Amino acid sequence: MTGPSFEDLARFANRTRARSSAAAMSRRSLLRGATAGGLAVAGAGLLSACGVQGHVVPPGAKATGQAGKDYSDTEKKVVWATWPAYIDIDDKHPDKRPTLDAFVKESGIQVDYLEIINDNNDFYTKVDPYLVKGIDTGYDIMVVSDYMVAKYRTYDYLQELDLANIPNHDKMLPSVLKDPTDPGRRFSIPWAYGFTTIAYNSKLVKQPITSVAEIFTRPDLHGKVSLFSEMEDTAALALLALGHDPEKFTDAEFNEALEYIRKAKSSGQIRAFTGNDYLSDFQNGNTAVTMAYSGDVAQLGIDYLVTVNLPKEGLLAWSDNCVIPNFARHKTNAEKLLNYYLQPDVAAALDDYIDYVPVVDGAVAALQQLDPDTASSPLIVPTKEMEAKAHGFMALTIAQLNDYTSRFQQTIGQ
């Protein structure tokens, strides 16, 4: 499959930063805010409600997932469950999705693109009863966050990808293949890949911030700091500040990070733990320093709101991923679709619209040709040093996720 011509994609590509940033900011903030309001707040109670405690892995489960009958040859379709505002849209025709429409035209495979996911854990509760009983969920592709990949795999709910149908798999960057929740990317393909770092208001903060530790300890920042209410984000940031690796840490190091957060909170250093409203508070001057997702702050276009592209200790990396659940009815067709989006020109057109980091070799060069302004942002096209110092979050067992999330919420008082 060769994909649409570069000229076709360029014709549809979004060249307006404000327009694409609206989609990117609403999407990522929605995801993380909803996640914080789901698993993080509910803690052990939600996990129990999902059936996690005492959960029984389906009979015959293997480490590579469970296949159903594949009807791809006779049913030319894919059913795709995803999030709102997470694909390129034709500005003149909002009902058209240029990259996806090009795939349908070329392949003859119809795609039911369903924007039905608004919370990782709510969606999990919908598909878990089917998967645990060995029944098709009705979805061939689901888009889930990185830490959820580990959760689905714990119960052997995801099928291993057949790389014979995804020859472009080897075009993924080495840094993306080295994923703590799915080493080698045999079960997941990133749909969006980005960073979490820190940003500050230079009108309110006179001395530039260059390290993560400063936001937890600097006296002039007292009462001005906003951190995320998501455990994986804020705990990972504290681990970085303490010199620990968020991709590989011990229980003792996690406890140390919790105590570090607790002290900063109890001393008044931290003003708030926020979800999807973090940009509003920051833009309005309610907070002077904040955690920030990828290019969110730069996209506001306010020159005194400064993103620290690479703090001294490093920054955090995350991904939202396409996965194929057990018993999917059109697995081969789904893999062809994933292969299509791993083409450099197609990946560039998508990332130009949703404003996330290209994960495919050659996509940066295509993006530079397609939209030089987008390609000039280091939070969309990172430097080699940024890539080397970007850390994912360690894959957790369900017991760890339950315990860590519950204790984190107790620490921040939510």
PEUR-V523588 format. One record per backbone hydrogen bond with DSSP energy under -1.0 kcal/mol. CO is the residue of the C=O (numbers start at 1). NH is the residue of the N-H. If there is no record, write none. Layout:
co=CO nh=NH
co=CO nh=NH
This chain:
co=5 nh=9
co=6 nh=10
co=7 nh=11
co=8 nh=12
co=9 nh=13
co=16 nh=20
co=17 nh=21
co=18 nh=22
co=20 nh=24
co=21 nh=25
co=22 nh=26
co=23 nh=27
co=24 nh=28
co=25 nh=29
co=26 nh=30
co=27 nh=31
co=28 nh=32
co=29 nh=33
co=30 nh=34
co=31 nh=35
co=32 nh=36
co=33 nh=37
co=35 nh=40
co=36 nh=41
co=38 nh=42
co=39 nh=43
co=42 nh=45
co=43 nh=47
co=44 nh=48
co=45 nh=49
co=46 nh=50
co=47 nh=52
co=48 nh=51
co=52 nh=55
co=58 nh=61
co=62 nh=65
co=64 nh=160
co=66 nh=327
co=71 nh=75
co=75 nh=77
co=76 nh=110
co=78 nh=112
co=79 nh=140
co=79 nh=141
co=80 nh=114
co=81 nh=143
co=82 nh=117
co=93 nh=96
co=96 nh=90
co=97 nh=101
co=98 nh=102
co=99 nh=103
co=100 nh=104
co=101 nh=105
co=102 nh=106
co=103 nh=107
co=104 nh=108
co=110 nh=78
co=111 nh=113
co=112 nh=80
co=114 nh=82
co=114 nh=116
co=119 nh=123
co=120 nh=124
co=121 nh=125
co=123 nh=127
co=124 nh=128
co=127 nh=131
co=128 nh=132
co=130 nh=135
co=131 nh=134
co=141 nh=81
co=142 nh=323
co=144 nh=321
co=145 nh=149
co=147 nh=151
co=148 nh=152
co=149 nh=153
co=150 nh=154
co=152 nh=157
co=153 nh=156
co=157 nh=326
co=162 nh=165
co=166 nh=169
co=168 nh=171
co=169 nh=172
co=171 nh=361
co=173 nh=176
co=173 nh=177
co=174 nh=178
co=177 nh=179
co=177 nh=184
co=182 nh=185
co=186 nh=161
co=189 nh=322
co=192 nh=320
co=193 nh=357
co=194 nh=318
co=195 nh=294
co=196 nh=316
co=197 nh=292
co=198 nh=308
co=199 nh=290
co=200 nh=306
co=201 nh=204
co=201 nh=205
co=210 nh=312
co=212 nh=215
co=213 nh=217
co=214 nh=218
co=218 nh=221
co=219 nh=222
co=221 nh=224
co=224 nh=288
co=224 nh=289
co=225 nh=271
co=225 nh=272
co=226 nh=291
co=227 nh=274
co=230 nh=234
co=231 nh=235
co=233 nh=237
co=234 nh=238
co=235 nh=239
co=236 nh=240
co=237 nh=241
co=238 nh=242
co=239 nh=244
co=240 nh=243
co=245 nh=248
co=246 nh=394
co=250 nh=254
co=251 nh=255
co=252 nh=256
co=253 nh=257
co=254 nh=258
co=255 nh=259
co=256 nh=260
co=257 nh=261
co=258 nh=262
co=259 nh=263
co=260 nh=264
co=261 nh=265
co=262 nh=266
co=263 nh=267
co=264 nh=269
co=264 nh=270
co=265 nh=268
co=269 nh=225
co=272 nh=227
co=274 nh=229
co=275 nh=278
co=277 nh=281
co=278 nh=282
co=279 nh=283
co=280 nh=284
co=281 nh=286
co=281 nh=287
co=282 nh=285
co=288 nh=201
co=289 nh=226
co=290 nh=199
co=292 nh=197
co=293 nh=296
co=295 nh=299
co=297 nh=300
co=298 nh=301
co=302 nh=305
co=304 nh=202
co=306 nh=200
co=307 nh=309
co=311 nh=314
co=315 nh=391
co=316 nh=196
co=318 nh=194
co=319 nh=146
co=320 nh=191
co=320 nh=192
co=321 nh=144
co=322 nh=189
co=323 nh=142
co=324 nh=159
co=325 nh=328
co=329 nh=71
co=330 nh=334
co=331 nh=335
co=332 nh=336
co=333 nh=337
co=334 nh=338
co=335 nh=339
co=336 nh=340
co=337 nh=341
co=339 nh=342
co=340 nh=343
co=343 nh=347
co=344 nh=348
co=345 nh=349
co=346 nh=350
co=347 nh=351
co=348 nh=352
co=350 nh=354
co=351 nh=355
co=359 nh=173
co=360 nh=363
co=362 nh=366
co=363 nh=367
co=364 nh=368
co=365 nh=369
co=366 nh=370
co=367 nh=371
co=371 nh=375
co=372 nh=376
co=374 nh=377
co=377 nh=380
co=377 nh=381
co=383 nh=387
co=384 nh=388
co=385 nh=389
co=387 nh=390
co=389 nh=315
co=391 nh=317
co=397 nh=401
co=398 nh=402
co=399 nh=403
co=400 nh=404
co=401 nh=405
co=402 nh=406
co=403 nh=407
co=404 nh=408
co=405 nh=409
co=406 nh=410
co=407 nh=411
co=408 nh=412
co=409 nh=413
co=409 nh=414
